Amino acid sequence: MKVMTKLMFSALCAVAVMTSASAQDKSVMLSNGIKYVDVPYVAHTLEADGPEELIINCDEVDCTTLVEYVLAESLTPKLDNGDISESAFADNLQKIRYRNGKIDGYTSRLHYIADWINNGVRNGFLEDVTAANSADTEKLSISYMSTHPQQYKQLANSKENVAKIQEIEKSLSGQTVHYLPKAKLPVTGFPWIKDGDIIAITTNTPGLDVAHLGIAFYVNGKLTLLHASSTQKKVVVSKVALSQMLQDNSKWTGIRVLRMKK
C-alpha cells in the first residue's frame, strides 16, 4: 500500500482547492479525497479468488472503495513525520468494510450501503446527519444481490452465499431511513451539508437502496460531488452541481448524508 500522504495534487485539485472557501478550512475528508482526483476508476477490485481477505488498492478505485480509503485515512492519526501507519490504516479500513470489523467470508463484507451505514453508526465512526435535517423517509426493500447472483462472482456458484445474503437482505428490508429527495436539494446545497460529508445517492432500482457514493465539495458556492465516475473512468469533481446530477438520472431519487466521527 502506498503512503497516501505522498500523493501529489493534480492541476484540477489545485484549482478546486483555490475556488473552495470551505476547503481552506481543511476538511480532513475533503483534503484526503481530493488527492485521488484522476486515479483510474476500476470496478470489482475486491473480487479476488480464494478466501475473503482485506484488499488495499489505492491505485484503482470505484465509488465505494474511494470513499472507504478516504474515510480510513481520515480516521487514522498522522505520525510525527506526517505519514500514517499502514497497519492502523488497514485496521480502520477493515472496520469500515466488514461487519463489526470481522472478516468471515464474502458475506461479512458490507455490500449494501444501508448495511455499511448502519455498521459505521453502530461502531461510532459515522453519523447519519440526514434524520435531523430531512423529514422525508423511505422503507428499504433489499433483494438485488440474491435475485441477480450471476452478476457476482462469489454468488454465481454458491447457494450458501446466496442464502446468507438473503438473510442480510431480510434484516435490512423494512427499515425506515431518512433521505433528502432530489427535488428538495438546491444547487447551493444546505448549511447542514458540509465539505467532506459522504453522499449516498438513493435509487429506485428494484431491490437496491443506494446507487452511488461520493464526497461533498462546495466549489464557487455550488455543491458538487467528488467521486469515482464509471463514465469518465477516473475520480473527478463533478462539473455540474450535485442537484443537476440527480435531476439528469431518472434512477436516482435523492441523497443520504453521512459524516465522519473521530
Stockholm file with secondary structure:
# STOCKHOLM 1.0

chainA/1-262         MKVMTKLMFSALCAVAVMTSASAQDKSVMLSNGIKYVDVPYVAHTLEADGPEELIINCDEVDCTTLVEYVLAESLTPKLDNGDISESAFADNLQKIRYRNGKIDGYTSRLHYIADWINNGVRNGFLEDVTAANSADTEKLSISYMSTHPQQYKQLANSKENVAKIQEIEKSLSGQTVHYLPKAKLPVTGFPWIKDGDIIAITTNTPGLDVAHLGIAFYVNGKLTLLHASSTQKKVVVSKVALSQMLQDNSKWTGIRVLRMKK
#=GR chainA/1-262 SS CCCGGGCCCCHHHHHHHHTCTGGGGCCHHHHHHHTTTTCBBCSCTTCCSSSCCCCCCTTSBCHHHHHHHHHHHHHSCBCTTSCBCHHHHHHHHHHHHBGGGCCCSGGGBCCSHHHHHHHHHHTTSEEECSTTTCCCEEECCCCHHHHCGGGSHHHHTCHHHHHHHHHHHHHHTTCEEECEEGGGCCTTCCTTSCTTCEEEEEECSTTCSEEEEEEEEEETTEEEEEEEETTTTEEEECSSCHHHHHHTCTTEEEEEEEEECC
#=GC SS_cons         CCCGGGCCCCHHHHHHHHTCTGGGGCCHHHHHHHTTTTCBBCSCTTCCSSSCCCCCCTTSBCHHHHHHHHHHHHHSCBCTTSCBCHHHHHHHHHHHHBGGGCCCSGGGBCCSHHHHHHHHHHTTSEEECSTTTCCCEEECCCCHHHHCGGGSHHHHTCHHHHHHHHHHHHHHTTCEEECEEGGGCCTTCCTTSCTTCEEEEEECSTTCSEEEEEEEEEETTEEEEEEEETTTTEEEECSSCHHHHHHTCTTEEEEEEEEECC
//
